[in-house]
Structures are given as structure tokens and as C-alpha cells.
Amino acid sequence: MTKDERPQLNNQEAASQPATSTTLVYDFLRPKLERVAQDLHDALVDYAEKENFAAHLDAAFHVFFSEDALEILDPEEEAAFISFIEWFIYDYRLSPKGGRLIEHFFKEKKGTFGPLEQEMLQQWLDSTISLYEVYQVKEDGIGAEDLFTGERIWIADANISAGVTLWSVLLCRLLPVGDGFQPSGAALEVPPMFKYDILRQTQADFRHWQHRGRKGGWQAYLKDRGYLLNTTVARLFAAGQEELFAQEEELNRHDMALPRAVLGLSPETRDKLLRQYYEEYFRQWPDTPHPGLRGLTPRQYCQNPAGRRRVRELLKELEFIEERKKQAGEVHYDISCLRQALNLPPEEQSSERQAIKWLNPAHKKVAEELRKSLADAGYLKLQVDNAVQLWADFCRLAQPEVKKTQTWLAALEYTMARLELTAGVTQKELGHKYHVAAGTVSSNFRTIWRTLGLESFDQRYTTQEDPYSKLLRFLR
């Protein structure tokens, strides 16, 4: 049971019930931790403003607000400037091979801090900016999933929970505070419709970063180039607002269908009619052809695991829009009714894939090494899961002999690159990476592709929306 799933008791209830392993009494340490975190953060900001860092601050400013970034980011906007200061404190190297400001701070001030402050700062040294999908909203905080690593965390912040919308994507830096996390500085909220475009662009930059000789997975990349997410997100959001408005207009089209005569009715009567329109519209939605599903209906698309995953993403987007209406006090629809109609479990209970049972230890070893290898290569958690499932399905059908693990790792990575048409990934490059012949990569790849009957953007194993569906959606 995670912290956010435990029963929350007020002081009176806690005093009247005995503490057990499943009862959470009032956490007296939480306020102290929050005070310590705020004091440390304030001290870091003051430290960054010291005169001896002025030249570094100026140099960092021109990196963060580059000529390209200034086309979309305004340094005078509070959120943008706060994001810059956070990056300067936690990530910016004061010299090409030098330390970061927080490291200098920790080294200089370590002797003045107690064990609690030292432990907290030690954890903050590794913090990075990242993208988080909000999968749960409660009064005292939110549950969020790191879109790069798949890690799920609890953000103990009542202020952020009051202003964030379910399934939105947060661009922020989260700092460990006790057994939870708190956002440091500004948090930018982005609608879920932009999620995959942001991730695709970031993955492309990750690969350029590695091709320039940098080593490490997502943690190292985000520490080095995570600040670019600010520009990527702002640019895509600005360019994609028209599509967002179009989706909201599609859902609000019922309003336009209301007879002109109702315009003069009372708000109560108009809301009642709106609810009736919503009920009718969403009652038909599961069996109405959808442009984002190759013209098929959601119910038809839910006939296999890949289709259900795609429909679940559509429902997240719908739920985000309906939650925004709810927050604004407008008439809205409960999207959980659509999940019930399509026999889809609630998202917090959803698990399309069962644990894989490996009958051959060699096949299991390939899967374990594949997870690490793809994560280090910049693949997302869902993409890694897809690759492991693909390998499991191939093993079930072909029972391949594994003489050398690396030969299959190279072929599987190339297969995933071909499935999603990832640019810049070649058999020669992967042969060099895994120390196998390019011809071997090609042979194993063709065997996998033929055995599973794969095609580009195969919805069984890819996170990408195929271009045909995008074109239909664009032309609707």
C-alpha cells in the first residue's frame, strides 16, 4: 500500500485509535521537513546571488535564454526566470569540468547543517527537471508518473493539487522531502494532447546527445540538457493550441445544437438540457467511428490490448477536458461511464499486460538486459515494456536459440527503431554498439519481423500514432 492509499486521520481520530501497521497517525515530522526544505531552498537562492557567481550567472543566462529560446521564452516572465534560476542552482556546471552550484553550497556549508539537512541536500544533488503525468488528484497532493522512467511518486503539496487537472503533464523539478516530493520553483501544466510530441522531440535530442559521445541514460541527459524542455514544451504548446481548441470545440458542439429558443431560459434549465445532450453524445461515442482510430469505433478498437491502450489515451484526453469544465463550475460528463461502457478498468487498476513467465532462462536473461540497454538508449518505460513483450511473443512462436545475448539485443533494438521509424539508428551502428556483425543484426531482425508479421507503427508494440490516423484527424 502506497502512502497516498493509506487512510488519512485527523488528530481526534488518531488519538482515539491505536497505531497499527495499516493506520497512519498524524505525521508530526512532515511540518518540520517542509520547513527545512523551504529554508534550504531559500539559502540556495541567496547563495546563487553571491557576487562571486555573477559572471557564471550571466553566462548561464545566455545559455538558457539562447537566441532560439528567446523566440518563445520571455525572461521577464516570472515562471521562465524561476525555471532558469532552478537550473542554474541544480544543473548548470560552473566550468566545463567543474561542479554545480549546489555541490559548492553543500561542500561549503556541510559543517553547519545537521543530519536532516545534510541528508536532504544529498538527495537534491541528483534532482532533474522532468515530465510527469498526473494520474491521481487528492486534496493533500497528487500522484504523478515520470514519463521518461515510468516511476510513480507522490507529490505532497495541497496547493498544486488545488490547481492541477487530472491527466495533465507537469514540467517541473521535484525535490525529495521525507517520503514524498515537492515541486521546486515553477511547475508548467501542459494538456495531455501534447505528451507524445514532446516526448518524441526529446528522444530525438537524446540520441543526438549520445551521438556526440555523451554517456548515460535519462538521468544523465536531463541533468545535462533538461533545461531545453522549457523551450520544447512552450513551442509545441504555442503551435498546438489550435488543435487543442478544435478538440474542445468538438466536445462542445452539443451546445451549438441547442435550439435558439433555449438561449433565454434560466441557467438551471439550460444546464439540464446540456446534461441531456452530453448523455446522448457520450452514449453514442463508443460506437461512433473516430478519426483517431483509423475511422473505427472505440468499441471495435478495444478488441485487442494495443487498441485498448490507444482508446485509454483518448479517454484521458476527454477526462482532462471534462475535469477542466468541472473545475470551472460548468456542466461536465463523468468519463468513468465510458470506461464502464467499453469494459475498461479504472486507470489506477489498469494493467493490460500480465507478468511474463519465462520458460527458458536464456530468454529471460535477454529480456532483463534488454530493459537496461533500451533505457540507457533513451527509450521510454512503455517502449521498453513493448520491446520485452515483443521478445516474449517471438520466443513463444520461434523458440530461438540464444548463443550470444548481444546478437538478440542488437536485433531487438533495431526492430523497435524500425517499428517507430526512428531516424539515425542503423544496423551498422548497433553492430558496433553490441560488438556483433551487422549481417547478424540484419538476419535476426528479418526473422523477428517475419515471425511476428510486423509493420511500421504496429499497434501491438508501438507507442506512436501512425501517420494515417493523424491525417484522418487533421482532415476531420
C-alpha positions in Angstrom: 0.0 0.0 0.0 1.5 3.3 -1.0 1.4 6.4 1.2 -1.4 8.1 -0.8 -3.6 5.0 -0.5 -3.4 4.8 3.4 -6.3 6.1 5.4 -5.9 9.7 6.5 -6.9 10.5 10.1 -7.4 13.8 11.7 -5.9 14.5 15.2 -9.0 13.5 17.1 -9.4 10.2 15.2 -5.7 9.4 15.6 -5.9 9.9 19.4 -8.8 7.5 19.7 -7.4 4.7 17.6 -4.4 2.5 18.4 -1.5 2.8 15.9 -1.2 -0.3 13.8 0.8 -1.3 10.7 -2.1 -0.1 8.5 -3.1 3.0 10.4 -1.3 6.3 9.6 -1.3 8.6 12.6 -0.6 12.3 12.2 2.9 12.8 10.8 4.5 15.3 13.2 7.7 15.2 11.2 6.1 16.5 8.0 5.8 20.2 9.0 9.5 20.1 10.2 10.6 18.6 6.9 8.7 21.2 4.9 10.3 24.0 7.0 13.8 22.5 6.5 13.2 22.2 2.8 12.0 25.8 2.4 14.9 27.1 4.5 17.4 25.1 2.4 15.9 26.3 -0.8 15.9 29.9 0.3 19.6 29.5 1.3 20.4 28.1 -2.1 18.8 31.0 -3.9 20.7 33.5 -1.6 23.9 31.6 -2.2 23.4 31.9 -6.0 23.1 35.6 -5.7 26.6 36.0 -4.2 28.9 38.4 -6.1 31.5 35.7 -6.9 28.9 33.8 -9.0 27.8 36.9 -11.0 29.9 36.0 -14.1 28.6 32.4 -14.0 25.0 33.6 -13.7 25.4 35.9 -16.8 27.0 33.0 -18.8 24.2 30.6 -17.8 21.5 33.2 -18.7 22.7 33.3 -22.3 22.7 29.5 -22.5 19.2 29.1 -21.1 17.8 32.1 -22.9 19.6 31.4 -26.2 18.6 33.2 -29.4 16.4 30.3 -30.3 14.8 30.1 -26.8 14.1 33.9 -26.8 11.7 33.3 -29.7 9.3 31.6 -27.3 10.5 32.3 -23.8 10.4 35.7 -22.1 13.0 36.2 -19.4 10.8 38.8 -17.8 8.0 36.3 -17.2 8.2 35.0 -13.6 7.8 31.3 -14.4 10.5 31.4 -17.1 13.0 33.2 -14.9 12.3 30.9 -11.9 13.0 27.9 -14.1 16.3 29.5 -15.1 17.4 30.1 -11.5 16.4 26.5 -10.6 18.5 25.2 -13.5 21.5 27.4 -12.5 21.4 26.1 -9.0 20.9 22.4 -9.6 22.2 21.6 -13.1 24.5 24.2 -14.6 28.2 23.4 -14.5 30.2 26.5 -13.4 33.0 25.3 -15.7 33.2 22.6 -18.4 34.6 20.1 -15.9 33.6 21.9 -12.7 30.9 21.3 -10.2 27.4 22.7 -9.9 26.4 25.5 -7.6 24.5 23.1 -5.2 27.7 21.0 -4.9 29.7 24.1 -4.0 27.0 25.0 -1.5 26.9 21.5 0.0 30.7 21.4 0.4 31.0 24.9 1.9 28.0 24.7 4.3 28.0 21.0 5.2 29.6 21.6 8.6 26.9 24.0 9.6 24.0 21.6 8.9 22.5 18.8 11.0 21.9 15.2 9.8 18.4 16.0 8.4 19.6 19.0 6.3 22.6 17.0 5.1 20.5 14.0 4.0 18.0 16.2 2.2 20.7 18.1 0.3 22.5 14.9 -0.6 19.2 13.7 -2.2 18.8 17.1 -4.0 22.1 16.8 -5.7 20.7 14.3 -8.2 17.4 16.1 -8.9 16.5 16.9 -12.5 13.7 18.6 -14.3 11.3 16.1 -15.9 7.8 15.5 -17.3 5.2 14.0 -15.1 1.7 12.7 -16.0 -0.9 13.4 -13.2 -2.8 10.1 -12.7 -4.4 11.0 -9.3 -5.5 14.2 -7.7 -6.4 14.4 -3.9 -6.8 17.3 -1.5 -3.4 16.9 0.0 -1.4 16.1 -3.1 -1.2 14.4 -6.4 0.1 11.1 -7.8 2.4 11.6 -10.9 4.3 9.2 -13.2 7.7 10.2 -14.7 7.1 9.9 -18.4 10.8 9.0 -19.1 11.4 6.4 -16.5 7.8 5.2 -15.5 8.5 5.9 -11.8 5.3 6.8 -9.8 5.7 9.2 -7.0 3.5 11.1 -4.5 3.7 15.0 -4.5 2.7 16.1 -1.1 1.5 19.6 -2.0 -2.1 20.8 -1.3 -1.5 24.0 -3.4 -0.6 22.1 -6.5 -3.4 19.6 -6.1 -5.9 22.5 -6.0 -4.8 23.9 -9.3 -3.8 20.9 -11.4 -6.1 18.9 -13.7 -6.2 15.1 -13.9 -4.1 13.6 -16.8 -2.3 16.9 -17.4 1.5 16.8 -17.9 3.7 18.8 -15.5 7.1 20.1 -16.4 8.9 20.7 -13.1 11.7 19.7 -10.8 10.7 17.6 -7.9 12.8 17.5 -4.7 12.6 14.6 -2.2 11.2 15.7 1.1 10.9 12.8 3.5 9.0 10.0 1.8 7.3 12.4 -0.6 8.3 15.0 -3.2 7.7 18.7 -3.5 8.0 20.9 -6.7 10.9 23.3 -6.6 10.1 26.6 -8.2 7.6 26.8 -11.1 5.6 23.9 -12.5 4.2 24.3 -16.0 1.0 22.4 -16.7 0.5 21.1 -20.3 -2.6 19.3 -21.7 -2.1 15.6 -22.4 -2.7 16.1 -26.2 0.9 17.3 -26.4 2.5 14.5 -24.4 3.8 12.3 -27.3 5.0 15.1 -29.4 7.1 16.5 -26.5 8.5 13.0 -25.8 9.4 12.4 -29.5 11.3 15.6 -29.8 13.1 15.0 -26.5 14.0 11.5 -27.6 15.5 12.8 -30.8 17.6 15.3 -28.9 18.7 12.5 -26.5 20.0 10.5 -29.5 21.9 13.5 -30.8 23.3 13.9 -27.3 24.6 10.3 -27.2 25.9 10.5 -30.8 28.1 13.4 -29.6 29.8 11.0 -27.2 27.8 11.6 -24.0 27.2 8.6 -21.8 24.3 7.7 -19.5 20.5 7.3 -19.6 17.7 9.7 -18.9 19.1 10.9 -15.5 22.4 12.0 -17.1 20.7 13.5 -20.1 18.1 15.5 -18.1 20.9 16.8 -15.8 22.8 18.0 -18.9 20.1 19.2 -21.3 16.8 19.0 -19.4 16.6 22.8 -19.5 15.7 22.5 -23.2 12.4 21.0 -22.2 11.2 24.5 -21.4 11.7 25.6 -25.0 10.3 22.4 -26.4 7.2 22.4 -24.3 6.5 26.2 -24.9 7.0 25.9 -28.6 4.8 22.8 -29.1 2.1 24.2 -26.9 2.0 27.5 -28.8 1.9 25.7 -32.1 -0.7 23.2 -31.0 -3.2 25.4 -29.2 -5.3 25.4 -32.4 -5.6 21.6 -32.3 -6.5 21.7 -28.6 -9.2 24.3 -29.2 -10.5 22.1 -32.0 -10.9 19.1 -29.7 -12.7 21.2 -27.1 -15.0 22.6 -29.7 -15.7 19.1 -30.9 -16.9 18.2 -27.4 -18.8 21.5 -27.0 -20.6 21.1 -30.3 -23.7 19.9 -28.5 -24.1 23.5 -27.1 -24.4 24.8 -30.7 -27.1 22.2 -31.4 -29.3 23.6 -28.7 -32.3 25.4 -30.2 -32.1 29.1 -30.2 -35.2 29.3 -28.1 -33.3 27.9 -25.1 -30.9 30.9 -25.0 -33.4 32.9 -23.0 -34.0 30.1 -20.5 -32.8 30.1 -16.9 -29.3 28.7 -16.2 -30.8 25.8 -14.4 -33.0 24.8 -17.4 -30.1 25.3 -19.8 -27.8 23.1 -17.7 -30.4 20.4 -17.6 -30.7 20.4 -21.4 -26.9 20.4 -21.7 -26.7 17.3 -19.5 -29.2 15.6 -21.7 -27.1 16.4 -24.8 -23.9 15.2 -23.1 -25.6 11.9 -22.0 -26.8 11.3 -25.6 -23.5 12.3 -27.2 -21.3 10.1 -24.9 -23.9 7.2 -25.0 -23.2 7.0 -28.8 -19.4 7.7 -28.5 -18.3 4.1 -28.0 -20.0 3.0 -31.3 -19.2 6.1 -33.4 -16.3 6.0 -35.9 -13.4 8.0 -34.6 -10.8 9.8 -36.9 -8.0 9.0 -34.4 -8.8 5.3 -34.6 -8.5 4.8 -38.4 -12.2 5.5 -38.7 -13.1 2.6 -36.5 -15.3 2.9 -33.4 -13.8 2.8 -29.9 -15.6 -0.4 -29.2 -14.1 -2.0 -32.3 -10.7 -0.7 -31.4 -10.9 -2.3 -27.9 -10.8 -5.8 -29.3 -7.1 -6.2 -28.6 -4.6 -4.9 -26.0 -3.0 -2.4 -28.3 -6.3 -1.0 -29.3 -7.4 -0.7 -25.7 -4.2 1.2 -24.9 -5.0 3.7 -27.7 -8.6 4.2 -26.5 -7.4 4.6 -22.9 -5.2 7.5 -24.1 -8.2 9.1 -25.9 -10.3 8.8 -22.7 -7.5 10.5 -20.7 -7.8 13.5 -23.1 -11.6 13.5 -22.8 -11.3 13.3 -19.0 -8.8 16.2 -18.9 -11.3 18.4 -20.8 -14.3 17.3 -18.7 -12.3 17.9 -15.5 -11.4 21.4 -16.6 -15.2 22.1 -17.1 -15.8 20.7 -13.6 -13.2 23.0 -12.1 -14.8 25.9 -13.9 -18.2 25.0 -12.4 -19.6 24.1 -15.8 -21.7 21.2 -16.9 -19.5 18.2 -17.4 -19.6 14.4 -18.0 -18.2 11.6 -15.9 -15.8 9.8 -18.3 -15.7 6.7 -16.0 -19.1 5.9 -17.5 -17.4 5.5 -20.9 -14.8 3.2 -19.4 -17.6 1.0 -18.0 -19.4 1.0 -21.3 -16.2 -0.2 -23.0 -15.4 -2.7 -20.2 -12.1 -0.9 -19.4 -11.0 -0.8 -15.8 -10.2 2.5 -14.0 -6.8 3.7 -14.9 -5.4 3.2 -11.4 -6.4 -0.5 -11.8 -5.5 -0.9 -15.4 -2.8 -3.4 -16.3 -3.0 -4.6 -19.9 -0.1 -7.0 -19.5 0.3 -9.8 -17.2 3.7 -10.7 -15.8 5.7 -12.7 -18.3 6.6 -16.3 -17.4 9.9 -17.2 -19.0 10.3 -21.0 -19.6 13.8 -20.6 -20.9 16.4 -18.9 -18.6 18.3 -17.6 -21.6 15.3 -15.8 -23.0 14.7 -14.2 -19.5 18.3 -13.0 -19.4 17.9 -11.3 -22.8 14.7 -9.6 -21.5 16.5 -8.3 -18.4 19.4 -7.0 -20.3 17.1 -5.5 -23.0 15.4 -3.4 -20.3 18.6 -1.8 -19.2 20.0 -1.4 -22.7 16.9 0.3 -24.1 16.6 2.6 -21.0 20.2 3.7 -21.4 19.5 4.3 -25.1 16.7 6.8 -24.3 13.6 4.6 -24.8 10.6 5.4 -22.6 9.3 3.0 -20.0 6.3 2.0 -22.2 8.6 1.5 -25.2 10.8 -0.8 -23.1 7.8 -2.8 -22.0 6.7 -3.1 -25.6 10.1 -4.4 -26.6 10.1 -7.0 -23.8 6.6 -8.1 -24.8 7.7 -8.4 -28.5 10.6 -10.6 -27.4 8.3 -12.7 -25.3 5.8 -13.2 -28.2 8.7 -14.0 -30.6 10.1 -16.6 -28.1 6.8 -18.2 -27.8 6.5 -18.7 -31.5 10.1 -19.3 -32.6 11.8 -20.7 -29.5 15.1 -19.0 -30.6 18.4 -20.4 -29.6 20.5 -17.8 -27.6 24.2 -18.4 -28.2 25.2 -14.8 -27.6 22.8 -12.4 -25.8 24.2 -9.4 -27.7 23.1 -10.6 -31.1 19.4 -10.6 -30.0 19.8 -7.3 -28.1 21.0 -5.6 -31.3 18.3 -7.1 -33.4 15.6 -6.1 -30.9 16.7 -2.5 -30.6 16.8 -2.3 -34.4 13.3 -3.8 -34.6 11.9 -1.2 -32.2 13.6 1.6 -34.2 12.0 0.3 -37.4 8.6 0.0 -35.8 8.6 3.7 -34.9 10.7 4.9 -37.8 13.3 6.2 -35.5 15.9 8.2 -37.5 19.6 7.6 -37.2 19.5 4.0 -35.9 21.4 1.7 -38.3 22.4 -1.9 -38.3 26.0 -0.9 -38.6 25.8 1.4 -35.6 24.1 -1.3 -33.5 26.5 -3.9 -34.6 29.3 -1.7 -33.3 27.5 -1.0 -30.1 26.8 -4.6 -29.3 30.0 -6.0 -30.9 28.3 -8.2 -33.4 28.3 -8.3 -37.2 25.8 -6.0 -39.0 24.8 -9.1 -41.1 23.8 -10.9 -37.9 21.7 -7.9 -36.8 20.0 -7.9 -40.2 19.4 -11.7 -40.2 17.8 -11.8 -36.7 15.8 -8.6 -37.4 14.3 -10.2 -40.5 13.4 -13.3 -38.6 11.7 -11.3 -35.8 9.8 -9.2 -38.3 8.7 -12.1 -40.4 7.7 -14.3 -37.5 5.5 -11.7 -35.8 4.2 -10.3 -39.1 5.2 -6.7 -38.1 4.6 -3.5 -39.9 5.7 0.1 -39.2 3.7 1.6 -36.3 2.4 -1.9 -35.4 -0.1 -1.0 -32.7 0.8 -4.2 -30.7 4.2 -2.9 -29.9 4.5 0.9 -30.5 3.6 4.0 -28.6 3.4 6.1 -31.8 0.2 7.1 -33.6 0.5 6.0 -37.2 0.5 8.8 -39.9 -2.7 7.6 -41.4 -4.6 8.2 -38.2 -3.0 11.6 -37.8 -4.1 12.6 -41.3 -7.7 11.5 -40.7 -7.7 13.5 -37.5 -6.3 16.5 -39.3 -8.9 16.3 -42.1 -11.9 15.7 -39.9 
